[in-house]
Amino acid sequence: MSQSTNFYDFFDNDINLKGLFDIINPENNLVLADDMMLSDADGIILRVSETYEKNFGFQHDSIVGRSAFDLEADGTFSPCVTAEVIRQRKKITATQTINQKHKNVMTVGIPLFDNNGELKYAVCFNTVSMEQINAIQQNYRHLQDSLQQYSQEIAELRTRATSTSLVFKSASMQRLHTLIQNTANTKANILITGETGVGKSAVAKAIHAMSSRGNGPFIEVNCAVLHENLIESELFGYEKGAFTGAAAAGKIGKIELANHGTLFLDEIGELPPHIQSKLLQLIQEKTIERLSGTKKIELDFRLLVATNRNLEEEVQRGLFRSDLFYRLNVIRIHIPPLRQRREDIFPLAHQFLARFCDEYNKAHTFSPRFLTFLEQYSWPGNVRQLENLIERMVITAQDPIIDVTALPVEYAGDAMPPTALLAQAGTLSERLDAYEAQIIRDSYRRCGTTVAVAKELGISQATAARKIMKYVSK
């Protein structure tokens, strides 16, 4: 009779499977392995699972067709749970030795009756061994503590994402976040530095949100995109008739709009010299005059500025006023590039994935290979590049599992090929084992529990627990 891992299609329609369903019901909290054996009412072995043969060293079909009572007599099973189930006609839970090598294998045997109450089959499931149970018990408290820690971290990440739009896990960003908390409610000017795309605007918004001005306006101005001839009127506003083409009623400038809130000037190094002078005067006096205006307007706002330039060098070269620089550089917040804080890549990627899946009504997850690519890529465009890539993948990926095979062509040279995850030396079995180890570690790092790993990878909880113990809990 051919072998199968799907035992249910073998049973007759008149067989009462209640005992079987009872034992595999998740509410019983019993972890079952993939090792199963089926016999008829006389003890003749009809079928075993492939994993049963593999795990206990049986040759293919070597015990199928033999009597459980004979296998008990020759010591293949000691005791034989199948034989005991047939003798006692009830569920048996016991430990047995298999092939004289595998000791203390915990086994559950179940009798299956037809509708007339006649014994028709005996099914045996192997649960995890006593040694494994002891190891699981020893690690249970540690796993629970880890889960609690992960839950707290996730809650903190969600809180940060909601209140400040900052998501991070790295020590450098934790220190930066502490600095933000300590300075958010001060009046000091803050200079935010870092490469293009690291999240300077997000940090500025976080400072505003955490401050007492959080309910006031947050006005962001990118100085690099303002035309030199219009930058003064955009920032300071103008009265009617100030210049040809001006609005008849005049216009309130960006600085005035930030009254009782926060003014964020991004790319401050792009300001021309005459605007630098006016900005210095604004910082000193906290008053402005609109173009063609004669009245000083008093303002109350917090000033945050950002740049990807080295302003100290700009001062040395005479391109930026030194007195303005020292006024702005009261508190310096430097954001490290993403390549220097790789612990933040996964939290950011999953935040972007959740946001864009919601925005585009998609349901995607990341493959382990894609996450490995994200972690190892250099990210010259920093967080902004990561955000743009995830949005693009959510929109264009055809498969619900986003993998490196769906990466845009410009990333093709940087994507890790499938074979890169495999060991570069060893037998086929050793290389496949290394690949499996990487998948299990990646999944467990993301999921944190055997149940979640089993669901993500489409395997049983027992298999997930066994592989985590093999590859992670060493």
C-alpha positions as CSV (number, residue, x, y, z in Angstrom):
1,M,0.0,0.0,0.0
2,S,1.4,3.3,-1.0
3,Q,2.7,5.7,1.7
4,S,1.0,9.1,2.4
5,T,1.3,12.0,4.8
6,N,-2.4,12.6,4.5
7,F,-3.9,9.9,6.6
8,Y,-7.5,11.2,6.5
9,D,-8.1,10.2,2.9
10,F,-7.5,6.6,3.9
11,F,-10.2,6.2,6.5
12,D,-13.6,4.8,5.6
13,N,-16.6,7.2,5.8
14,D,-18.0,5.1,8.6
15,I,-15.0,5.5,10.9
16,N,-15.5,7.7,14.0
17,L,-12.6,10.2,14.0
18,K,-13.7,11.9,17.2
19,G,-10.8,10.5,19.2
20,L,-8.3,11.6,16.5
21,F,-9.8,15.1,16.3
22,D,-9.8,15.3,20.1
23,I,-6.1,14.6,20.4
24,I,-5.1,17.0,17.6
25,N,-7.3,19.8,18.9
26,P,-5.1,22.8,19.7
27,E,-7.0,23.4,22.9
28,N,-5.3,20.3,24.3
29,N,-2.0,22.2,24.2
30,L,-0.3,18.9,22.9
31,V,2.5,19.4,20.5
32,L,2.5,16.6,17.9
33,A,5.4,15.7,15.7
34,D,5.0,14.8,12.1
35,D,5.7,11.1,13.0
36,M,2.6,8.9,12.5
37,M,1.8,5.2,12.2
38,L,-1.4,3.5,11.2
39,S,-2.4,-0.2,11.8
40,D,-5.6,-2.2,11.4
41,A,-7.4,-3.9,14.3
42,D,-5.2,-6.9,14.1
43,G,-2.0,-4.8,14.5
44,I,-0.9,-5.0,10.9
45,I,1.0,-1.8,10.0
46,L,-0.7,-0.2,7.1
47,R,1.0,3.1,6.7
48,V,3.7,5.3,8.3
49,S,4.7,8.9,7.5
50,E,7.9,9.7,5.7
51,T,9.3,11.5,8.7
52,Y,8.7,8.4,10.8
53,E,11.0,6.4,8.7
54,K,13.6,9.1,8.5
55,N,13.6,10.1,12.2
56,F,13.8,6.5,13.5
57,G,16.1,4.9,10.9
58,F,13.6,2.5,9.2
59,Q,14.2,1.5,5.6
60,H,11.4,2.6,3.2
61,D,8.3,0.4,3.9
62,S,10.4,-1.8,6.2
63,I,7.7,-2.0,8.8
64,V,4.6,-1.7,6.6
65,G,2.8,-5.0,6.4
66,R,4.4,-6.4,9.6
67,S,2.5,-7.1,12.9
68,A,2.8,-4.6,15.8
69,F,2.9,-7.6,18.1
70,D,5.9,-9.1,16.2
71,L,7.6,-5.8,16.3
72,E,7.1,-5.7,20.0
73,A,8.4,-9.2,20.4
74,D,11.6,-8.6,18.5
75,G,12.3,-5.3,20.4
76,T,11.7,-2.9,17.6
77,F,9.2,-1.2,19.8
78,S,9.5,-1.5,23.6
79,P,6.8,-1.3,24.7
80,C,4.7,-1.1,21.5
81,V,2.0,1.5,22.0
82,T,0.1,0.3,18.9
83,A,-0.2,-3.2,20.5
84,E,-1.3,-1.7,23.8
85,V,-4.1,0.3,22.1
86,I,-5.4,-2.8,20.4
87,R,-5.2,-4.8,23.7
88,Q,-6.9,-2.2,25.8
89,R,-9.1,-0.6,23.1
90,K,-8.5,2.9,24.6
91,K,-6.2,5.8,24.2
92,I,-2.7,5.1,25.5
93,T,-0.1,7.7,26.3
94,A,3.3,6.2,27.0
95,T,7.0,6.5,26.3
96,Q,8.6,3.8,24.2
97,T,12.0,2.9,22.8
98,I,12.2,2.6,19.0
99,N,14.9,0.5,17.3
100,Q,16.8,0.3,20.6
101,K,18.4,3.7,19.9
102,H,15.6,6.2,20.3
103,K,14.7,6.1,24.0
104,N,11.9,7.8,25.9
105,V,9.9,8.8,22.8
106,M,6.5,10.1,24.0
107,T,3.8,8.5,21.9
108,V,0.0,8.9,21.9
109,G,-2.0,5.9,20.5
110,I,-5.7,6.3,19.6
111,P,-8.2,3.5,18.7
112,L,-10.6,4.3,15.9
113,F,-14.0,2.6,15.8
114,D,-16.6,2.2,13.1
115,N,-20.2,3.2,13.6
116,N,-21.0,-0.2,15.1
117,G,-18.4,0.2,17.8
118,E,-15.9,-2.3,16.2
119,L,-12.2,-1.4,16.4
120,K,-11.0,-0.6,12.9
121,Y,-7.7,1.2,13.2
122,A,-5.0,2.2,15.7
123,V,-3.2,5.5,15.1
124,C,0.0,6.5,16.9
125,F,1.4,10.0,17.0
126,N,4.9,10.7,18.4
127,T,5.1,13.9,20.4
128,V,8.3,15.6,21.3
129,S,10.7,13.4,23.3
130,M,11.1,13.6,27.0
131,E,14.5,15.2,26.5
132,Q,13.0,17.8,24.2
133,I,10.2,18.4,26.7
134,N,12.8,19.0,29.5
135,A,14.7,21.4,27.2
136,I,11.5,23.2,26.3
137,Q,10.6,23.5,30.0
138,Q,14.0,24.9,30.7
139,N,13.7,27.5,28.0
140,Y,10.0,28.3,28.5
141,R,10.6,31.1,31.0
142,H,13.4,32.6,28.9
143,L,11.1,32.6,25.8
144,Q,8.2,34.2,27.8
145,D,10.6,36.9,29.0
146,S,11.7,37.4,25.4
147,L,8.2,37.6,24.2
148,Q,7.3,40.2,26.8
149,Q,10.4,42.2,25.9
150,Y,9.4,42.0,22.2
151,S,5.9,43.1,23.0
152,Q,7.2,46.0,24.9
153,E,9.5,47.0,22.1
154,I,6.7,46.8,19.6
155,A,4.4,48.9,21.8
156,E,7.2,51.5,22.2
157,L,7.8,51.5,18.4
158,R,4.1,52.0,17.8
159,T,3.9,54.8,20.3
160,R,6.9,56.5,18.8
161,A,5.5,56.1,15.3
162,T,2.2,57.6,16.4
163,S,3.5,60.5,18.4
164,T,6.8,61.4,16.6
165,S,6.9,59.4,13.3
166,L,10.3,58.0,14.5
167,V,10.8,54.3,14.4
168,F,14.1,52.9,15.5
169,K,15.9,50.2,17.5
170,S,19.6,51.1,17.2
171,A,21.5,52.5,20.2
172,S,22.5,55.6,18.3
173,M,18.9,56.5,17.6
174,Q,17.9,55.7,21.2
175,R,20.5,58.3,22.3
176,L,19.2,60.7,19.7
177,H,15.6,60.2,20.9
178,T,16.7,60.9,24.5
179,L,18.3,64.1,23.4
180,I,15.1,65.1,21.6
181,Q,13.1,64.4,24.8
182,N,15.5,66.5,26.9
183,T,15.5,69.5,24.5
184,A,12.0,69.5,23.0
185,N,10.5,71.9,25.5
186,T,13.3,74.4,25.5
187,K,13.5,77.5,23.5
188,A,17.0,76.8,22.2
189,N,17.6,76.7,18.4
190,I,18.4,73.3,17.1
191,L,20.7,72.4,14.1
192,I,19.9,69.0,12.6
193,T,22.6,67.5,10.5
194,G,22.9,64.4,8.4
195,E,23.1,63.0,4.9
196,T,20.3,63.5,2.4
197,G,17.3,61.2,3.2
198,V,18.3,60.3,6.8
199,G,15.1,61.7,8.2
200,K,15.9,65.3,9.3
201,S,12.3,66.4,8.6
202,A,11.0,63.5,10.7
203,V,13.2,64.5,13.6
204,A,12.1,68.1,13.3
205,K,8.4,67.0,13.4
206,A,9.2,64.8,16.4
207,I,10.7,67.7,18.3
208,H,7.6,69.8,17.5
209,A,5.2,67.0,18.5
210,M,7.0,66.4,21.9
211,S,7.1,70.1,22.7
212,S,4.5,72.3,24.4
213,R,4.0,73.8,20.9
214,G,2.8,70.5,19.5
215,N,-0.8,71.9,19.1
216,G,0.5,74.9,17.2
217,P,1.5,75.1,13.5
218,F,4.5,73.3,12.1
219,I,5.8,75.3,9.1
220,E,8.4,73.5,7.0
221,V,10.4,75.4,4.3
222,N,12.9,73.8,2.0
223,C,15.3,76.6,1.3
224,A,16.9,74.8,-1.7
225,V,13.7,74.9,-3.8
226,L,12.9,78.6,-3.3
227,H,13.9,80.9,-6.2
228,E,16.5,83.4,-5.1
229,N,14.3,86.3,-6.3
230,L,11.3,85.1,-4.3
231,I,12.8,83.6,-1.2
232,E,12.6,86.8,0.8
233,S,8.9,87.4,0.0
234,E,8.1,83.7,0.7
235,L,9.8,83.8,4.1
236,F,8.9,87.3,5.3
237,G,5.8,88.1,3.3
238,Y,4.9,91.4,1.7
239,E,2.5,94.2,1.7
240,K,0.2,95.1,-1.2
241,G,2.0,96.6,-4.2
242,A,5.4,95.4,-3.0
243,F,6.5,94.4,-6.5
244,T,5.1,93.7,-9.9
245,G,2.8,90.7,-9.9
246,A,2.3,90.8,-6.1
247,A,-1.1,89.9,-4.7
248,A,-3.3,92.9,-4.3
249,A,-3.9,92.2,-0.6
250,G,-0.3,91.3,0.2
251,K,0.8,88.0,1.6
252,I,1.7,86.5,5.0
253,G,5.2,84.9,4.9
254,K,6.1,81.4,6.1
255,I,7.8,82.8,9.2
256,E,4.7,84.6,10.3
257,L,2.6,81.5,9.8
258,A,4.8,79.7,12.3
259,N,3.7,82.1,15.1
260,H,3.1,80.1,18.4
261,G,4.4,77.0,16.7
262,T,7.6,75.7,15.1
263,L,9.5,77.0,12.0
264,F,11.7,74.4,10.3
265,L,14.1,75.6,7.7
266,D,15.5,72.6,5.8
267,E,18.7,73.0,3.7
268,I,19.6,76.1,5.6
269,G,23.0,76.1,3.9
270,E,21.3,77.2,0.6
271,L,20.2,80.6,1.9
272,P,21.9,83.5,0.1
273,P,24.0,86.0,2.1
274,H,21.4,88.8,2.3
275,I,18.7,86.4,3.7
276,Q,21.3,85.0,6.2
277,S,21.6,88.6,7.5
278,K,17.8,89.0,7.8
279,L,17.5,85.6,9.5
280,L,20.2,86.6,12.1
281,Q,18.2,89.7,12.9
282,L,15.0,87.7,13.2
283,I,16.7,85.3,15.7
284,Q,18.0,88.2,17.8
285,E,14.8,90.3,17.8
286,K,12.0,87.8,17.1
287,T,10.4,90.5,14.9
288,I,9.9,90.8,11.1
289,E,9.0,93.4,8.6
290,R,7.1,92.4,5.5
291,L,8.5,93.5,2.2
292,S,7.5,97.2,1.6
293,G,6.1,97.2,5.2
294,T,7.0,99.7,7.9
295,K,5.6,97.9,10.9
296,K,7.5,95.4,13.0
297,I,5.6,92.3,13.8
298,E,6.5,90.4,17.0
299,L,6.5,86.7,16.7
300,D,6.8,83.7,19.1
301,F,8.1,80.6,17.4
302,R,10.7,77.8,17.9
303,L,13.4,77.7,15.2
304,L,14.7,74.4,13.9
305,V,17.1,74.2,10.9
306,A,18.7,71.3,9.0
307,T,21.4,70.8,6.5
308,N,23.4,68.0,4.8
309,R,26.4,70.4,4.4
310,N,29.3,70.9,6.7
311,L,28.5,74.4,7.9
312,E,31.8,74.7,9.7
313,E,33.6,74.3,6.3
314,E,31.1,76.7,4.8
315,V,31.9,79.3,7.4
316,Q,35.7,78.8,6.8
317,R,35.1,79.3,3.1
318,G,33.1,82.5,3.7
319,L,29.9,81.0,2.3
320,F,27.9,81.0,5.6
321,R,27.9,83.7,8.3
322,S,29.8,82.6,11.4
323,D,27.6,84.6,13.7
324,L,24.5,83.0,12.2
325,F,26.0,79.6,12.5
326,Y,26.7,80.0,16.2
327,R,23.2,81.2,16.8
328,L,21.8,78.2,15.0
329,N,24.2,75.7,16.6
330,V,23.0,75.9,20.1
331,I,21.9,72.3,20.1
332,R,23.3,69.9,17.5
333,I,21.4,66.8,16.5
334,H,23.3,64.6,14.1
335,I,21.4,61.7,12.4
336,P,23.7,58.8,11.4
337,P,23.2,57.3,7.9
338,L,21.1,54.1,7.7
339,R,24.1,52.0,6.8
340,Q,25.5,52.8,10.3
341,R,22.3,51.8,12.1
342,R,21.2,48.6,10.4
343,E,19.1,47.6,13.4
344,D,16.6,50.2,12.3
345,I,16.2,48.8,8.8
346,F,13.6,46.1,9.7
347,P,11.4,48.3,12.0
348,L,11.4,51.0,9.3
349,A,10.7,48.5,6.4
350,H,7.8,46.9,8.3
351,Q,6.4,50.3,9.2
352,F,6.5,51.4,5.5
353,L,5.0,48.0,4.4
354,A,2.1,48.4,6.8
355,R,1.5,52.0,5.7
356,F,1.6,51.3,2.0
357,C,-0.4,48.1,2.2
358,D,-3.1,50.0,3.9
359,E,-2.8,52.9,1.5
360,Y,-3.0,50.7,-1.6
361,N,-5.3,48.0,-0.2
362,K,-2.6,45.3,-0.6
363,A,-1.6,42.4,1.6
364,H,2.2,41.7,1.3
365,T,4.9,40.2,3.5
366,F,8.6,40.0,3.1
367,S,10.5,36.8,2.2
368,P,13.5,36.0,4.4
369,R,15.7,36.5,1.3
370,F,14.3,40.0,0.8
371,L,14.9,40.9,4.4
372,T,18.5,39.7,4.1
373,F,18.9,42.0,1.0
374,L,17.4,45.0,3.0
375,E,19.8,44.3,5.8
376,Q,22.9,44.0,3.6
377,Y,22.2,46.8,1.1
378,S,24.3,50.0,1.6
379,W,21.3,52.5,1.3
380,P,23.1,55.5,-0.2
381,G,19.7,57.3,-0.2
382,N,19.1,56.4,3.4
383,V,15.6,56.1,4.9
384,R,14.0,58.0,2.0
385,Q,15.4,55.4,-0.5
386,L,14.1,52.6,1.7
387,E,10.7,54.2,1.9
388,N,10.5,54.7,-1.8
389,L,11.6,51.1,-2.5
390,I,9.0,49.6,-0.2
391,E,6.2,51.7,-1.8
392,R,7.3,50.7,-5.2
393,M,7.4,47.0,-4.3
394,V,3.9,47.2,-2.7
395,I,2.6,48.7,-5.9
396,T,4.3,46.5,-8.4
397,A,4.9,43.1,-6.7
398,Q,2.6,40.4,-8.2
399,D,3.2,37.8,-5.5
400,P,1.9,38.4,-1.9
401,I,5.4,37.5,-0.6
402,I,7.8,40.3,-1.7
403,D,11.1,38.7,-2.8
404,V,14.4,39.9,-4.4
405,T,13.2,38.5,-7.7
406,A,10.7,41.4,-7.9
407,L,13.4,44.1,-7.2
408,P,13.7,46.9,-9.8
409,V,16.4,46.5,-12.3
410,E,18.7,49.1,-10.7
411,Y,18.9,46.9,-7.6
412,A,19.6,43.7,-9.5
413,G,23.4,43.9,-9.1
414,D,23.1,44.4,-5.3
415,A,20.4,41.7,-4.7
416,M,21.7,38.5,-3.0
417,P,21.3,35.6,-5.4
418,P,19.5,32.6,-4.0
419,T,22.7,30.6,-3.8
420,A,24.4,33.3,-1.7
421,L,22.5,32.2,1.4
422,L,23.9,28.7,1.1
423,A,27.1,27.5,2.5
424,Q,29.9,27.8,0.0
425,A,31.4,24.4,0.9
426,G,30.2,21.0,2.1
427,T,27.9,18.3,0.9
428,L,24.5,19.0,-0.6
429,S,22.9,18.1,2.7
430,E,25.2,20.4,4.6
431,R,24.5,23.3,2.3
432,L,20.7,22.8,2.4
433,D,21.0,22.6,6.1
434,A,22.7,26.0,6.2
435,Y,20.0,27.5,4.0
436,E,17.3,26.1,6.3
437,A,19.1,27.4,9.3
438,Q,19.1,30.9,7.8
439,I,15.4,30.8,7.0
440,I,14.5,29.6,10.6
441,R,16.7,32.2,12.3
442,D,15.2,35.0,10.1
443,S,11.7,33.8,10.8
444,Y,12.2,33.4,14.5
445,R,13.9,36.8,14.8
446,R,10.8,38.4,13.2
447,C,8.1,36.3,14.7
448,G,9.4,35.4,18.2
449,T,7.2,32.3,18.8
450,T,7.0,28.8,17.4
451,V,3.3,29.3,16.6
452,A,4.1,32.4,14.5
453,V,7.1,30.7,12.8
454,A,5.0,27.7,12.0
455,K,2.3,29.9,10.4
456,E,4.7,31.9,8.4
457,L,6.6,29.0,7.0
458,G,3.6,26.6,6.6
459,I,5.0,23.9,8.9
460,S,3.7,22.3,12.1
461,Q,4.3,23.9,15.5
462,A,6.3,20.8,16.5
463,T,8.5,21.1,13.5
464,A,9.0,24.8,14.1
465,A,9.9,24.1,17.8
466,R,12.3,21.3,16.8
467,K,14.1,23.4,14.2
468,I,14.3,26.5,16.4
469,M,15.9,24.3,19.1
470,K,18.3,23.0,16.5
471,Y,19.3,26.3,14.8
472,V,18.5,29.0,17.3
473,S,18.7,27.7,20.8
474,K,22.3,26.5,20.6
